Amino acid sequence: MRSSETHLARRASRHEGILTLDERLLAYLHCYNIRRDYFLCHEYGESLWLDSGRPEALKGLIQAAVCLYHLENGNVRGAYPMWLRAKAYMQSIRPVYEQIDIESLLRDTQRVFDHLPRDLFERVVPEQRIALLQLPIVTLRILDSNLAEQVKTMTLPPLHGDEAEGGDRDDAHHLT
């Protein structure tokens, strides 16, 4: 196939709504939106980040997941500074990164922290205290509908030597 034909094939694929992303970014999105497993989300994101030259864009997305992980576990003192760092890293990829609406991620995550009582910002509290606050849920808005469907229905790939056991075990990466 000549170079111009290759270019046209790529353009046609994009026109038909076919978008190819690294499976670890897809897994990150799945863990964030479907499982709400922010620790596992971090694991997939970090694996991709380490293998792709440590781009700041991915660092911001990883830290956004980590801040929500800390928050749901009651570590507000750790969650908020992590959120501030994540926000700073994501400024350069606004408004959209890899079909992820970064503007809505920034807005929605900030809304979570805006709902927290100020007296909790320097504290670690029981998880139940955070759960009782019924904070808004942050969902990554995926702009490509085919990609959103793929994320929703995917099976997680193996991660960190899980190949022998398969990557879609519910308890494979949870902290106890």
C-alpha positions as CSV (number, residue, x, y, z in Angstrom):
1,M,0.0,0.0,0.0
2,R,1.4,3.4,-0.9
3,S,1.9,6.0,1.7
4,S,-1.1,8.1,0.6
5,E,-3.3,5.0,0.7
6,T,-2.2,4.3,4.2
7,H,-3.0,7.8,5.2
8,L,-6.5,7.5,3.7
9,A,-7.1,4.2,5.5
10,R,-6.3,5.8,8.8
11,R,-8.5,8.8,8.0
12,A,-11.3,6.5,7.0
13,S,-11.0,4.5,10.3
14,R,-11.3,7.7,12.2
15,H,-14.2,8.8,10.1
16,E,-16.0,5.5,10.9
17,G,-15.5,6.1,14.6
18,I,-12.7,3.6,15.1
19,L,-10.3,4.8,17.8
20,T,-7.4,2.7,19.0
21,L,-5.9,3.4,22.4
22,D,-3.5,1.5,24.5
23,E,-5.3,-1.2,26.4
24,R,-4.0,0.1,29.7
25,L,-5.6,3.5,29.0
26,L,-8.9,1.7,28.2
27,A,-8.5,-0.3,31.5
28,Y,-7.8,3.0,33.4
29,L,-11.1,4.3,32.0
30,H,-13.0,1.1,32.8
31,C,-11.7,1.1,36.4
32,Y,-12.5,4.7,36.8
33,N,-16.0,4.8,35.4
34,I,-17.3,1.2,35.7
35,R,-15.6,-0.4,38.7
36,R,-14.9,2.8,40.6
37,D,-11.7,1.1,41.6
38,Y,-9.3,4.0,41.8
39,F,-6.4,1.9,43.1
40,L,-6.5,-0.4,40.1
41,C,-7.1,2.6,37.9
42,H,-3.8,4.0,39.2
43,E,-2.0,0.7,38.5
44,Y,-3.0,0.6,34.8
45,G,-2.3,4.3,34.4
46,E,1.1,4.0,36.0
47,S,2.1,1.0,33.9
48,L,1.3,3.0,30.8
49,W,3.0,6.1,32.2
50,L,6.2,4.2,32.9
51,D,6.3,2.6,29.5
52,S,5.5,5.8,27.5
53,G,8.2,8.2,28.7
54,R,6.3,9.5,31.8
55,P,4.2,12.1,30.1
56,E,2.7,14.8,32.4
57,A,-0.8,14.3,30.9
58,L,-0.9,10.7,32.2
59,K,0.6,11.8,35.5
60,G,-2.3,14.1,36.0
61,L,-4.9,11.4,35.2
62,I,-3.2,9.0,37.5
63,Q,-3.1,11.5,40.3
64,A,-6.8,12.3,39.8
65,A,-7.6,8.6,40.5
66,V,-5.2,8.5,43.4
67,C,-6.8,11.6,45.1
68,L,-10.2,9.8,44.8
69,Y,-8.7,6.6,46.2
70,H,-7.4,8.6,49.2
71,L,-10.6,10.4,49.7
72,E,-12.9,7.3,49.7
73,N,-10.5,5.8,52.3
74,G,-10.8,8.8,54.6
75,N,-7.4,10.3,53.9
76,V,-8.6,13.8,53.1
77,R,-5.2,15.2,54.2
78,G,-3.6,13.2,51.4
79,A,-6.4,13.5,48.8
80,Y,-6.5,17.3,48.5
81,P,-2.8,18.0,47.9
82,M,-2.8,15.1,45.3
83,W,-5.8,16.8,43.6
84,L,-4.0,20.1,43.4
85,R,-1.0,18.4,41.8
86,A,-3.3,16.5,39.4
87,K,-5.0,19.7,38.4
88,A,-1.7,21.4,37.6
89,Y,-0.6,18.5,35.4
90,M,-3.8,18.5,33.5
91,Q,-3.9,22.2,32.6
92,S,-1.8,21.5,29.5
93,I,-4.1,18.9,28.1
94,R,-7.3,20.9,28.4
95,P,-10.0,20.6,27.1
96,V,-9.7,17.1,25.7
97,Y,-7.1,14.3,25.9
98,E,-7.5,11.0,24.0
99,Q,-11.3,11.6,23.8
100,I,-11.5,12.3,27.6
101,D,-13.2,15.5,28.5
102,I,-10.6,17.0,30.8
103,E,-12.6,20.2,31.4
104,S,-15.5,18.1,33.0
105,L,-13.0,16.0,35.0
106,L,-11.5,19.2,36.4
107,R,-14.9,20.7,37.2
108,D,-16.5,17.6,38.6
109,T,-13.5,16.6,40.8
110,Q,-13.3,20.2,42.2
111,R,-17.0,19.9,43.0
112,V,-16.3,16.9,45.2
113,F,-13.7,18.9,47.2
114,D,-16.1,21.9,47.3
115,H,-18.6,19.6,49.1
116,L,-16.2,18.6,51.8
117,P,-16.4,20.3,55.1
118,R,-13.3,22.5,55.5
119,D,-12.5,21.0,58.9
120,L,-11.7,17.7,57.2
121,F,-9.0,19.0,54.8
122,E,-6.2,18.3,57.2
123,R,-7.5,15.1,58.6
124,V,-7.7,11.4,58.1
125,V,-11.2,10.1,59.1
126,P,-13.0,6.8,59.0
127,E,-14.3,5.8,55.5
128,Q,-17.8,5.8,56.8
129,R,-17.6,9.5,57.5
130,I,-16.8,10.1,53.9
131,A,-19.5,7.8,52.7
132,L,-22.1,9.6,54.8
133,L,-21.3,12.9,53.0
134,Q,-22.7,11.4,49.8
135,L,-20.2,13.3,47.7
136,P,-20.8,13.7,44.0
137,I,-19.5,10.8,41.8
138,V,-16.9,11.7,39.2
139,T,-17.3,10.0,35.9
140,L,-14.8,10.5,33.1
141,R,-16.8,11.8,30.1
142,I,-15.6,9.9,27.0
143,L,-16.5,11.9,23.9
144,D,-16.3,9.0,21.4
145,S,-19.4,6.8,21.7
146,N,-17.7,3.7,20.3
147,L,-14.8,4.1,22.8
148,A,-17.3,4.6,25.6
149,E,-19.0,1.4,24.7
150,Q,-15.7,-0.4,24.4
151,V,-14.7,0.8,27.9
152,K,-18.0,-0.3,29.4
153,T,-17.8,-3.9,28.0
154,M,-14.1,-4.7,28.1
155,T,-12.3,-7.4,30.0
156,L,-9.3,-6.1,31.9
157,P,-6.0,-7.1,30.5
158,P,-3.3,-8.8,32.7
159,L,-1.1,-6.4,34.7
160,H,2.2,-6.8,36.4
161,G,2.7,-10.5,35.9
162,D,-0.9,-11.5,36.2
163,E,-0.8,-13.1,32.7
164,A,-1.0,-16.7,34.1
165,E,-4.1,-15.8,36.1
166,G,-5.8,-13.5,33.7
167,G,-6.3,-9.8,34.2
168,D,-9.9,-9.6,35.2
169,R,-10.0,-10.8,38.7
170,D,-12.1,-8.6,40.9
171,D,-9.7,-8.8,43.9
172,A,-6.4,-8.8,42.0
173,H,-5.2,-5.4,43.0
174,H,-7.2,-4.2,45.9
175,L,-5.5,-3.1,49.1
176,T,-6.7,-4.8,52.3
